[in-house]
Amino acid sequence: MPAETRDWYDTPLQYDIIFDADTPREADFLEAMWVEHGPSGPPGRVLEPACGSGRLVLEMARRGWSAAGFDGNASMLEFARGRLAAAGMGALLWQDRMESFRVPGRARFDLAHCLVSTFKYLLTEDHAVSCLRRVASVLKPGGIFVLGLHLTEYGRATPDHERWVAERGGIHVTCNTRTWPADPRARLEAVRTRLRVRQGGREHLQETRWHFRTYSAAELHRLLRQVPELRLAACHDFTYDAAAPLRLDGSHLDAVLVLRRR
């Protein structure tokens, strides 16, 4: 079956079906990091840069947080607003970019988060630094930014493959993502995702291609040194085990950083 070339962010329902299963576990982890590393107190204001389909915006709102988020894709934001309305919940949502966002009004946040490697869409060091500085500028002193990304195995010579399968309401989605070996000089890696969607006896295949910026542990440390407003308080991985902190030393390829606003 030939694949249709299409941005998977323009199909938010299918995207959401694939990733929504992890939402409660991610929210549990965010709250655990808040308790361990943030200021004491009840849930406050939470910001999600690149909030996508709004799954975590809704989950955090349900848990008593005053939630806000932005995304660059209008289809994602429309979907997020619809799910919030259907749940009878409210949140501040707007369209913006990670490297240049401005929060409406003078809102300041206790917690911010950006998981599942979305940060790697920022393809230059300047844009990555700008994003971190802007997040720091809207965090209250002592607030935390939880940032998750896959690190790059520069010596790998063959493509890496990940596969997810999920179903909701009779829509069955299979996601296959392939990542090619990185170009260490350009610090880019090519990525292709294919979504196979089956519903009511019909099947559709769509494909999205893009590049991610690459990071080793050392490159990530160098980036963080450019934003002294944020201090590395802890490092975990995508198991989201709050009781199992790790070192950011290159010994593992997943990094979920807890950055504390000075």
C-alpha positions as CSV (number, residue, x, y, z in Angstrom):
1,M,0.0,0.0,0.0
2,P,1.5,3.4,-1.0
3,A,1.9,5.8,1.9
4,E,0.3,9.3,1.7
5,T,2.9,12.0,2.7
6,R,1.2,13.9,5.5
7,D,2.3,15.7,8.7
8,W,1.2,13.5,11.5
9,Y,0.4,16.6,13.6
10,D,-2.4,17.3,11.1
11,T,-4.1,14.1,12.2
12,P,-4.3,14.7,16.0
13,L,-6.8,11.9,16.7
14,Q,-4.5,9.2,15.4
15,Y,-1.5,10.8,17.1
16,D,-3.3,10.9,20.3
17,I,-4.4,7.3,20.2
18,I,-0.8,6.2,20.0
19,F,0.5,8.3,22.9
20,D,-2.4,8.7,25.3
21,A,-1.7,5.4,27.1
22,D,1.3,7.0,28.9
23,T,-0.6,10.1,30.0
24,P,-1.4,9.0,33.6
25,R,2.1,7.7,34.2
26,E,3.7,10.9,32.9
27,A,1.4,13.0,35.0
28,D,2.2,10.9,38.1
29,F,5.9,11.5,37.4
30,L,5.5,15.2,36.9
31,E,3.7,15.5,40.3
32,A,6.4,13.4,42.0
33,M,9.1,15.6,40.6
34,W,7.1,18.7,41.8
35,V,6.9,17.2,45.3
36,E,10.6,16.3,45.4
37,H,12.2,19.3,43.7
38,G,9.7,22.1,43.5
39,P,8.5,24.6,46.2
40,S,6.1,23.1,48.7
41,G,2.4,23.7,48.3
42,P,-0.7,22.5,46.5
43,P,-0.9,22.3,42.6
44,G,-0.3,25.6,41.0
45,R,0.2,26.8,37.4
46,V,1.6,24.4,34.8
47,L,2.8,25.2,31.3
48,E,3.4,22.7,28.5
49,P,5.4,24.0,25.5
50,A,4.4,22.0,22.4
51,C,1.3,20.6,24.1
52,G,0.1,18.7,21.0
53,S,-3.3,17.1,21.4
54,G,-3.7,18.4,24.9
55,R,-3.6,15.0,26.6
56,L,-1.4,16.2,29.5
57,V,-3.0,19.6,29.6
58,L,-6.3,17.9,30.3
59,E,-4.8,15.4,32.8
60,M,-3.1,18.1,34.8
61,A,-6.2,20.2,34.8
62,R,-8.2,17.2,36.2
63,R,-5.6,17.0,39.0
64,G,-6.2,20.5,40.1
65,W,-3.5,22.4,38.2
66,S,-4.2,25.6,36.4
67,A,-3.0,24.4,33.0
68,A,-1.7,26.3,30.0
69,G,0.0,25.2,26.8
70,F,0.9,26.2,23.3
71,D,1.6,24.5,20.0
72,G,2.7,25.4,16.5
73,N,0.0,23.3,14.8
74,A,-3.5,24.6,14.5
75,S,-5.0,21.2,14.1
76,M,-3.5,20.0,17.4
77,L,-4.8,23.0,19.2
78,E,-8.3,22.6,17.8
79,F,-8.3,19.0,18.9
80,A,-7.0,20.0,22.4
81,R,-9.7,22.6,22.8
82,G,-12.4,20.1,21.8
83,R,-11.3,17.5,24.3
84,L,-11.1,20.1,27.1
85,A,-14.6,21.3,26.3
86,A,-15.9,17.8,26.2
87,A,-14.5,17.1,29.6
88,G,-15.9,20.4,31.0
89,M,-12.4,21.6,31.8
90,G,-10.7,24.9,31.0
91,A,-7.1,25.8,30.1
92,L,-5.1,28.6,28.5
93,L,-4.1,27.5,24.9
94,W,-2.5,29.5,22.2
95,Q,-0.5,29.0,19.0
96,D,3.2,29.7,19.3
97,R,6.7,28.4,18.7
98,M,9.1,27.0,21.3
99,E,12.0,29.3,20.5
100,S,10.0,32.5,20.4
101,F,6.8,32.0,22.6
102,R,5.3,34.7,24.7
103,V,2.8,33.9,27.4
104,P,-0.4,36.0,27.3
105,G,-0.6,38.4,30.2
106,R,1.9,38.2,33.0
107,A,1.3,34.5,34.0
108,R,4.2,32.8,35.8
109,F,4.3,29.1,36.4
110,D,5.3,26.6,39.1
111,L,5.9,23.7,36.7
112,A,6.7,23.4,33.0
113,H,7.3,20.2,31.0
114,C,8.1,19.1,27.5
115,L,8.5,15.3,27.1
116,V,8.9,12.7,24.3
117,S,11.8,14.5,22.5
118,T,9.8,17.4,21.2
119,F,12.6,19.7,22.2
120,K,14.8,18.1,19.4
121,Y,12.6,19.8,16.8
122,L,14.7,22.9,17.6
123,L,17.4,22.4,15.0
124,T,19.9,25.1,16.1
125,E,21.7,25.8,19.3
126,D,20.4,29.4,19.3
127,H,16.8,28.1,19.2
128,A,17.4,25.6,21.9
129,V,19.0,28.2,24.2
130,S,16.2,30.6,23.4
131,C,13.5,28.0,24.4
132,L,15.2,27.3,27.7
133,R,15.7,30.9,28.5
134,R,12.0,31.7,27.7
135,V,10.8,28.8,29.9
136,A,13.1,30.0,32.7
137,S,11.7,33.6,32.4
138,V,8.1,32.4,33.0
139,L,8.9,30.0,35.9
140,K,8.6,31.2,39.4
141,P,11.8,31.0,41.5
142,G,12.1,27.4,42.6
143,G,9.8,26.2,39.9
144,I,10.9,23.3,37.7
145,F,11.0,22.4,34.0
146,V,10.9,18.7,33.2
147,L,12.5,18.1,29.8
148,G,12.6,14.7,28.2
149,L,14.6,13.6,25.1
150,H,16.3,10.7,23.6
151,L,20.1,11.1,23.4
152,T,22.0,10.1,20.3
153,E,24.2,7.0,19.9
154,Y,26.7,8.6,17.4
155,G,28.5,5.3,16.8
156,R,25.4,3.5,15.6
157,A,25.7,2.4,11.9
158,T,22.2,1.1,11.3
159,P,18.7,2.7,11.6
160,D,16.8,2.4,14.8
161,H,13.2,1.2,14.8
162,E,10.3,1.7,17.3
163,R,6.8,0.4,17.0
164,W,3.6,1.2,18.9
165,V,0.1,-0.2,18.6
166,A,-3.1,1.2,20.1
167,E,-6.8,1.3,19.6
168,R,-9.7,3.5,20.6
169,G,-13.3,3.5,19.5
170,G,-12.8,1.1,16.7
171,I,-9.8,3.0,15.3
172,H,-6.7,0.8,15.3
173,V,-3.4,2.6,14.8
174,T,0.1,1.1,14.3
175,C,3.0,3.6,14.5
176,N,6.4,2.6,13.1
177,T,9.2,5.1,13.6
178,R,12.6,4.8,12.0
179,T,15.6,6.9,12.9
180,W,18.7,6.9,10.7
181,P,22.3,7.2,12.0
182,A,23.1,10.8,12.9
183,D,25.4,13.2,11.1
184,P,27.6,14.3,14.0
185,R,29.0,17.3,12.2
186,A,25.6,18.7,11.3
187,R,24.1,17.3,14.5
188,L,21.0,16.1,12.6
189,E,19.3,12.7,12.4
190,A,16.6,11.9,9.8
191,V,13.3,10.4,11.1
192,R,10.4,8.8,9.4
193,T,7.1,7.8,11.0
194,R,4.4,5.7,9.3
195,L,0.9,5.5,10.7
196,R,-1.2,2.6,9.6
197,V,-4.9,3.3,10.5
198,R,-7.6,0.7,10.3
199,Q,-11.3,1.6,10.8
200,G,-14.5,0.0,9.7
201,G,-12.7,-2.4,7.3
202,R,-10.8,0.4,5.6
203,E,-7.0,0.9,5.9
204,H,-4.9,4.0,5.3
205,L,-1.1,4.5,5.5
206,Q,0.5,7.9,6.0
207,E,4.1,9.0,6.3
208,T,5.9,11.9,7.9
209,R,9.6,12.7,7.5
210,W,11.6,15.3,9.5
211,H,15.0,15.9,11.1
212,F,15.8,16.1,14.8
213,R,18.8,17.9,16.4
214,T,21.1,15.4,18.1
215,Y,22.5,15.4,21.6
216,S,25.0,13.4,23.5
217,A,25.2,13.8,27.3
218,A,28.2,16.1,26.9
219,E,26.4,18.3,24.3
220,L,23.4,18.5,26.6
221,H,25.6,19.6,29.5
222,R,27.1,22.3,27.2
223,L,23.7,23.5,26.3
224,L,22.6,23.8,29.9
225,R,25.7,25.8,30.9
226,Q,24.4,28.5,28.5
227,V,21.3,28.9,30.6
228,P,22.5,29.4,34.2
229,E,19.0,30.4,35.3
230,L,18.2,26.7,35.3
231,R,20.0,24.2,37.5
232,L,20.0,20.5,36.8
233,A,18.4,19.1,39.9
234,A,17.9,15.5,38.7
235,C,17.9,13.1,35.8
236,H,15.7,10.2,35.1
237,D,14.7,8.1,32.0
238,F,11.5,7.2,30.2
239,T,10.6,4.5,32.7
240,Y,9.4,7.5,34.8
241,D,10.6,5.8,38.0
242,A,10.7,8.7,40.4
243,A,12.7,6.6,42.9
244,A,15.5,5.8,40.4
245,P,17.5,8.9,39.6
246,L,20.3,8.6,37.1
247,R,23.4,10.5,36.2
248,L,23.6,12.5,32.9
249,D,26.8,10.8,31.9
250,G,26.2,9.0,28.6
251,S,25.6,5.6,30.2
252,H,21.9,5.6,29.0
253,L,20.2,7.0,25.9
254,D,17.0,8.4,27.6
255,A,17.2,11.7,29.6
256,V,14.3,13.2,31.5
257,L,15.9,16.3,33.1
258,V,14.5,18.2,36.1
259,L,15.7,21.8,35.8
260,R,15.1,24.1,38.7
261,R,14.7,27.8,38.3
262,R,17.3,29.6,40.5
